[in-house]
Each structure stands twice: as C-alpha cells, then as structure tokens.
Amino acid sequence: MSKILCILTVVLITVSCASTLVSNTDASSKTNNSAAEAESAAQAALAAMNNEGRASGGGGKTAASTQQQTVQPTVVSSSAPARTGAKPVWIDAKASVYNKSEHLSEIGIDTRQDGADQKALAALTAVFGQSVEAQQKLSSAYNEAVKAGKVTTSESVSMQESIKTSAQLSSLVGVSIADRWYDGKSTYYSIAVMDNAKAIQVYTSIINGYNETIDVLTNIPTAEKYSFDGYARYKLASIIADGNQEYVRALVYLGATPPNVKRSADFLSEIKNIAAEIPIFVNVSGDVSNRIKSALTKVITSQGLQGGTLSSRYVLNCNFSLSDANFPNNPNKFARYLVEGSLIDTTSGNELLPYKLDGREGHTTIEEARNKAVAAAEKKIGDARAADGFAKKLTSYLESL
C-alpha cells in the first residue's frame, strides 16, 4: 500500500510544481461560485505569492507594445507598485491582449492595489468555483484510513507531511497577476491571467494519477474486498473519483478533452454490495433470553451487513449482566444493567469497535425492575440518536472508514 501513498504524493507535488504563483495547489470542490469562497481563495493565493517573493521587476507591458498581440503573462509580486501613465489596452479590450484560446483572464478594480488583486483572482477562481474542500476531504479520508489501519502502508514521515501540507493550501494552476495600473486618482486595476496550456497539462496529469490510485485501491483479492478494509478502500476510491470530476469540468471549460474517469456512483454502489457480504457473529454471555443478542443483531443487519457464524471473520463479543440496587428510604427496587464488549477482527486480532452501555431501572418489585432494565437496554442498543446506542456507534464506525 505504500504505492498508493506514493501516487497521491506525486500527484500533489505535481500540482505544487506546476503553479507559477503558489507553492501548493488544489482546485476541487462542489461547484460554488459564492463571493465569499472566491475571495478566500484569492486571499490565499496572494498570501502565497508574498511568501514566494517572485517579482518580475516590472509592472507588465505598455499599452503600445501589447495592443493587437497575445502576450505571455509575467508574475509580479503583490508588493510591486501598479504602473501609471497611459491606460493599458487590456482594461477596455482584454481579449485583444490576452487571447482567450491561450489565456483566461479577469480584471479586478478597487481603491486599493491588493483589493484589485484579490478581486481579479477571485473572479478567475469563480470561473471554476474552486476551493480546497474536496482535496481536504480526500487527504483527510486517506490519512484517517492509514491511521485506523484500514489501509496499511509503510509510509514515510515526509510523504505524510506532503499530503497534509498540500491539503491545507489553495491556488489556481498557471495563474499570475500579469499587470497592474493606477489611474493616478483613486482606482487600481489588476488583471489575473491563466496559462491554459499549463492548466490543461496539470489537470490531465492529476486525473491520470488519481485514476491510477483508484486502480491500486480496488484491484484486490475477493477475500480482502469483502471486509471492512475493502469497504474503506472502495469508500476512498469514491472520494477520489468524486474529486476527479472537478478537474474534468475544468478541462472541459478550457476546451480540452479530459481522460476517461472512474465514476464515484459506481464505487458507492459497490460499497453496499461489500457491506452485504460482511458477516458479523454476535456472541453475548449472560443473555439468558437472547434479547440483547437479538437487539445487537438487528442493528447490524439494518446497516446492510449480515449476521454471521462462529467461523466468521468479525465477531461482536459482549457480556450482559444485571445487578440489584437498593437505596435507603426508597420503597422501590432497582436493577442495574451493563452491556460491555467489542467488535473484533479475528484475522488480525484487532479491536475495531469497543462498546459499553449501562443504566438502571426501578419498580415496586425486583422482578419488574429487572424486566424494565432488559427492555431499557434493548431500546438503547437500537437508538440511532443516543450517544451510547449501538446503532449510533456502528454508524459512526462505518462513516469513519
């Protein structure tokens, strides 16, 4: 599984190296063109540009030299002053300077230079509705899978840090503030430009890298597939496939033909099939009437899993006990109940899910108090909202995979 981590790392580093503006990148999330998100992405890009400190030494081409020709955008630092003098052609006719087939561009206008930069970058970001949400989801899911042992690997610290760092930063690929202009009175103009060819190359590389990662995750033996490890791997594959769609949309917008991609819906459908083939045997000691065992088994099957046998890989071992309790000056009798155990993977011997439930019930007779205690335990086990309900615990476990 170290190969999976290596592939993810290479993909993330590829994005990092490709941008002339920012050290790391991510350009995927559910499409969201809100002003707040675009502004946030723009501020992150500007902050990263400051850190890089890459200055071109000038504010861009003059109006005379850029008119009626496509220019190669330069990178200017956010501290470089806007030039003054004759109004640049791109302010009124940007297409005549930055040909759309080669460069996407957006203009920002503000009373402050950094405000104009932010608005230009935000406008370009909004074209794709990009943010770091999807990349954070992917990296978080992968790291949690590794941490929980659902995806085994001999990862190195440097690789782990690379993924973590890349997930926390955002940028647009191949984007720069190409020129700035100040009208000498109160208004600043900035133009953000994307190098289409560079963006297409990087987005295509990302898609291909993620497709390869998906193949490594899902090309596993049948015995491994129909397990909680297989469940986790297919779930991660669905997240990667979902994120890939954002890069596909970006390529389509840029006029490129994207590579074939895996569909997230296919993996989500397969996850249900995997769950249906995962058997869990429930063994409860002290459960004379098997009411506790039945309640636990019902929760398991309601999650799409199946009941198991003594030879099943997964076993839920629990102890159930009742104890009497009397309180001074209280005529009622009380019975305490305790359900305590854990879900075990018998192949590895690992404890997957510890479980504990306790409480007490009272009545005028100890017999009725005990009956009420058993009934209360049954109800609480199946309560999907109760923090100590097994239904909620199992749901949370499956969501964490």
N, C-alpha and C positions, 0 to 999 in steps of 0.2 A: 504493500500500500504506500510505500514511500514514493512510488512512481506518481501516484495521484497528487501528492503534495508538491512534488517537483513540477508537475504540469501546471498546477494552479499558480505556483510561484513564478514560473516562466511567463505565463500569461499576464500576470500582474506587473512583472518587471518590464515586459514588452510595452505595456501601456505607459509605464513610467518614463521609459527612454524616448518614446515617440513624441511627446509633447514638447514644443519649444518654449512653453510658458511655465509649466508646472512640473514638479518632480515626480508626482504620482497621479494616477487618474482613476476615475470611474465615471461612466456615463450611462448608468442604467437605473431605472425605476419605473413604476407605473406612471404613465403619461400624466404630467401635472404641470400646467403652464402658469401656475399662480405666481403673482408678482413677488410674493414673499420668498418662495423657493428659488426663483431665478435670481433675486437679489442676494440671497445667501450664497448661491453658487458663485456669483460674480465676486463677492467679497472674499471668498476662499481663494479664488483664482488670483485676485490682486495681492492677497497676503502672501501667497506662494511666490508670486513674481517678485515681490520685495525681497523675499528670502534668497531667491536665486541671484538677484542683483545683476541680471544680464541687461546691459544697456547697449544700444546701437550707436550711441554717440551723437544722435541727431533726432529730429522730430519727424522725419519722413521726407517724401519728395515734395517739391514745389508744385503749384498748380500747372505751371508751364510744362514741366517735364513729365507730368503724369497724364495729361489730357490725351484722350483717344488711344490709350495703350494699357495693357494689363501689366500691373506691377507685381513684383514679388514682395510680400509684406515683410517688414522688418520688425524686430522685437524691441520695444522701448521700455525702459524701467518706469515704474509708476511714479518715480521721483523726478523724471525728466520733464522739464517745463514744456508747455504747449508753445508751438511756434506762433508768431504773429505775422502781420503783413497781409498779402493778398489772400483772399478767401480760396481755399483748396477746391478743386473741381468736384471732389467726391462728396462734398456737403450737399450740393444740389443735384449731382448726377453720379452717384457712386458706381452704377453699372458701367459707366464709360471708363472708370479707372480700375475697378475690380470686377472682372468678368465672372458672372455667376457660375459658369461651367467650370471655372477653376477655383474660385474663392466665394464662399458665402460671407456676407458682411452685414453688419448692423451698426447704426450710429447712435451714440448717446449724447444727450445735451443736458447741461446742468450749469449752475452758477459756480460750481467747484470743479476743479480738474479731476479729483478722484471720484466725484459723483458722476461725471460724464463717463469715466472709465467703467464704473460699475454698471451704469445703465446700458452701455454698449455691450458689455459681456453678458449682462442679464438678458438682453434682447436676443443675443445669439444662442444663449443657453435655452431660452424659451422655445426656440425653433424645435428642439428635440424634447423639451420637458425633462431635462436631465437632473438627477440628484444622486447622492451616494446611497440611497435607501436599499436598492436591490443588491449592490455589492456588499454592503454591511450585512445584509441578510445571508448572503452566500457565505461570506467569510465566517460569520458567527456560527452558522449551521455546521460548517466544516470543522471549526475549532472545537465546538461542543461535541461533535461526533467523535473526534480524536480523544478529547478529554475523558469522555464517558466510555471509551473503549469499543464503541460501535464500529469505528473504522480504525483498524490497527495500523500503526506506522512507526518507523524508526526515525521520525523527523528530527532535524537539527534545529537548534535554537534560532539560528539565523533565518531559516526558512519560515519558521513560525512568526518571527518578528516582521518579516517581509510582508506576509499576508495581513497581519494586524495593522501595520502602518498604511498599507495601500487601501485598506478598507476605511480608514479614517480621513482620507484626503479626497478632494474632488477637483476636476478640471475638465476642460474640453480639449480634445486631441487636435494638435496642429493649429492652435489659436493664438493670436497675438493682438495687442493693441498696435496697429500699424501706423497710426498717425494721430496727432492732436493739433487743435488750432484754437486760439483765443481771439475773440473779435476786438480786443482792446477796450471793451466797455464792461460787460458783466457776464458774458456767456462763453462757456467752454464746449468744444466739440471733440469727441473721440470716435474712432472707428475701429471696431473689433473685426478681425478677418480670420477665416478658417481656410487652411490649405486643404482643399477637397481630396486631392490625390493621397496626401499623407493620412487623412482621416479614414479614407476607404481602405488603405493598406492595413492600418492598425485594427480597425473594426473587423475586417475579414480575418486577420490573424487571431483576434480574440475569439471569434466564433469557432474557428477551426480548433483552437486549443481547448475550448470548453467541450466541443464535441468529442475530442479525444479523451478528456477527463470522464465524460459520461460513459464512454465505452469501457474504460478501465473499471469504473464503479459497478457496472451492470453485467459485464461478462464474467460471471462467477458460477461455480458448480451449483446444481439444483439444491443440494443439501444446505449450502450456505445461503442461497437465495431465500428459502422459506424458513427464515429465522428472524429474530429481532435485528441482527446485524444486517441481513439483507433488506429488511424493512427500512433501516436507517440509510442504507446506501441508495436505494431507489428514491427515497424522500429527498436526499441531497441532489440526486440526478434531476429530479423535477424542479428544484430550485434553480439549478444551473440552467436548465432548458428554458425556464421562465425568463431568467435574466438575459439569455441569448436573444430573445425576441426584441429587446430594446435595441441591440446592436443591428439586428436585421432591419428594423424600422429606420434607423439612422442611415444605413446603406441605401435603402430604397429612396429616402429623401434626397440623398446625394446623387441619385441617378445610377447607382451601381447594382449589379445583380448579386444578391447575397448567396453564400453557400447553403446547401440543404442543412436544415437544423432538426434536432430531435424535438418532439412536442411534449410540453410539460403534462398535458392531459393524459398522454399515453402512460407516463410513469405513475401518475396519480391513480389511474385505473388499475395498474399492475400492483400498486401498494395494497389495494383492497383484496386482490387475489392472494397476495402473500400473507396478509393477516388471516385470511380464511383457512390457510394451511398451517398456521402456527398453533399447536396443541399445548394446553396448559392443564396439568393434572392438579386437582385441589385435594389436599390431604389435611384434615382438621382433627386433631386429637381432642378428646373431652367433649366432643359434639355428639351427645347421645342420640338425639333425634335427627341429626344431619341437616338441621335448619340453617346453621351457619354455613356449612359447605354449599348448600343449595343457593344461598344468597350470594356467596362469592362467585360460584359458577355462573349464575345469571348475569352478573356484571361482566364477566369475561366474554360470554357469548354475545352480549349486547354491543360489545366493541368490535364485533366482526371476527373475533378469534374463536377457536374451538376448544371444547373440553378435551382432556387428554386421558392417558392411562398411566400406569406405574412406570412404563418404559419411555414416557415422553421426555423430550429434552428439557422442557420447562415444568417446574413443579412449584406450586404455592403451598408451602408448609406453614400451618398455623396451629396454635394452641388456643383452646377456648376454655374459660373457667368461670364459675360462679362462686361467690363467697357472701356469707351473710354479714349484715352490719346492723348494729343496734345503737340508738342514740338516746341518752338519758332524757327523761321527761317527754319522750315522743312515743305515743302509743303504736305508731306504725312500724312495720318491719321492712327492712331494706335488703336488697340484693345487689351486689356489685358484679359487673360483667367485664371481662377482659379478653380481647382477641389480639393475639400478638404472633407475628411470623414474618415471612419474607418470600418473595418470588426468586427462585434460584435457577440459574442455568447449569444443569447437571454436567454439561460437556466441559465447561471451564471451571465450574465450582463457584462462580461469581454470584454475589447477591445483587440482583437487579433492582428490586423494589422492596424496601422494608415497610412493614405495616403494623400499626398499633391502634387499637380502638378500646376505650374504656368508658365506664359510666355507672350510674346506679339508678334503680327504680324502687319505689316503695308502695306498700299496700298494707291492709289490716292483717293479712296473714303472710307468712314467709313463702308459702307455695305460690300465691298470686304475685308476690314481689318477684319471685324467680321467673315466672311466666312473662311478666312485663319486661324483665331485664332481657330475656332472649328475644322478645319481639322488638324491643328498642334497638338491640344490636343488629337484627336483621334489617330494620328500616334504615339505620345509619349507614350500614355497608353499601346499600344501593342508592344512597343520596348523592347525586352528582354535584350538589351545591355545598354540602358540608365539607369543611376542611379535612376532617378525619374520616370521611366516607371513602370506601374502597373505590367506588365509581369515579370519584374526583381524582384520587391518587393514580389510578390506572390511566385515566385520560391524560393527566399531566405527564405521566411517563411516556406515553406514546407520542405526545406532542414534542417531547424533548429529544426524541430520537433523530 
